[in-house]
């Protein structure tokens, strides 16, 4: 979700379109009330949701790792004052 949000806010744009399709498709699947196995069936109904999540994470694993590295680097730069932010504007 963080990577999708960063992409939508144009902060992180290095996501391949195929990965975006997988991620957005999974999100739509989760919020869509029509499921392969209805969620109202207790724990059994969540199995298909977990399977979709696992498949998407496997498919976009490399992009998720790259995004986490980008987040860490961005956080390090913000702490060092390398990125414009409230602290660097006041200085």
ABEGO torsion letter per residue (X at the ends): XAAAAAAAAGABAABBAAAAAAAAAAAAAAABABBABBAAAEAAAAAAAAAAAAAAAAAAAAAAAAAAAAAAAAAAAAAAGABBBAAAAAX
